[in-house]
Each structure stands twice: as C-alpha cells, then as structure tokens.
Amino acid sequence: RLDAVTDGLQDVGARIHSREDGWTITGVPARLRGGRVDARGDHRIAMLGAVAGLASREGVEIEGAETVAISFPGFFELLESVTRR
C-alpha cells in the first residue's frame, strides 16, 4: 500500500518518496497538477485519489473508483456535498 500511495500521488504531481516506514514528502509551490490514479483494487487508494483531486488544478480520474463502495458507499456523494459552494 505504501507504494500505491507513492505512485498515485507522484502521478498527480506530488513530490513524495517511499521509505521503509512511510514517506518523505516535499512541499511544492503550486497545487498538484492532477491526472490519473489507479486504485489497484483498494478502496483507500481510490479515496486518496478523490481527495487529491480536490487539491489539484486539473482534477483526478480514478481507475477503480467503484472500490470505494467496499467501505464507504456514500463517499462520493458526501464529498460532493461538502465541496459544493
């Protein structure tokens, strides 16, 4: 899972590197670029991609977004409701 988080966040523009016990994350002077995150069949990685999309310039496409239903069937509806202005 550490590698899935690292790969997903790197794919959308984060400067993050895996370590044996976690990550090293370096701040960037701009918002995440956005792009695509592969959930790899993991509901937690799909939710990570959705939240990263909120912080990105271009949004994030999530491959395997349906896996969120494993633990949080209403996740996308709730996320949309708190981001509406």
C-alpha positions in Angstrom: 0.0 0.0 0.0 2.9 2.4 0.7 3.9 2.1 -3.0 0.4 2.5 -4.2 0.1 5.8 -2.3 3.5 6.9 -3.5 2.8 6.1 -7.2 -0.7 7.6 -7.1 0.5 10.9 -5.6 3.5 11.1 -7.8 1.2 10.6 -10.8 -0.7 13.8 -9.9 2.4 15.9 -9.2 3.3 15.4 -5.6 7.0 15.1 -4.6 6.8 12.0 -2.4 9.2 9.1 -1.9 8.6 5.8 -0.1 10.6 4.8 2.9 10.6 1.6 4.7 8.4 3.1 7.5 6.4 5.7 5.5 7.1 8.6 3.2 9.2 11.7 2.6 7.0 14.5 1.2 8.4 17.7 -0.1 6.1 20.7 -0.4 5.7 22.3 -3.8 5.0 26.0 -4.6 1.9 25.1 -6.6 -1.2 22.9 -6.5 -1.0 19.3 -7.6 -1.2 19.0 -11.3 -3.9 16.3 -11.4 -4.1 13.4 -13.7 -5.0 9.7 -13.1 -4.7 7.5 -10.1 -5.0 3.7 -10.3 -6.8 2.5 -7.2 -5.2 -1.0 -7.7 -8.4 -2.5 -6.3 -8.0 -0.7 -3.0 -10.9 1.4 -1.7 -8.5 3.6 0.4 -6.3 4.5 -2.7 -9.5 5.4 -4.6 -10.5 7.8 -1.8 -7.0 9.2 -1.7 -7.3 9.9 -5.4 -10.6 11.7 -4.9 -9.2 13.9 -2.1 -6.0 14.6 -4.2 -8.3 15.7 -7.0 -9.8 18.4 -4.8 -6.3 19.8 -4.3 -5.3 19.6 -7.9 -5.5 22.1 -10.8 -7.0 19.6 -13.4 -8.8 17.1 -11.2 -8.1 13.4 -10.9 -9.5 10.5 -12.9 -9.7 7.4 -10.6 -9.4 4.0 -12.2 -11.3 1.6 -10.0 -13.3 4.3 -8.2 -16.1 1.8 -7.6 -14.0 0.1 -5.0 -14.9 2.9 -2.6 -18.2 1.1 -2.0 -16.3 -1.6 -0.1 -16.0 0.6 3.0 -17.9 3.8 2.3 -20.7 3.5 -0.3 -21.8 7.2 0.1 -18.3 8.6 -0.1 -18.5 10.4 -3.4 -21.9 11.9 -2.6 -20.7 13.1 0.7 -17.5 14.5 -0.8 -19.6 16.4 -3.4 -21.9 17.8 -0.7 -19.0 19.3 1.3 -17.3 20.8 -1.8 -20.4 22.5 -3.3 -20.4 26.2 -3.0 
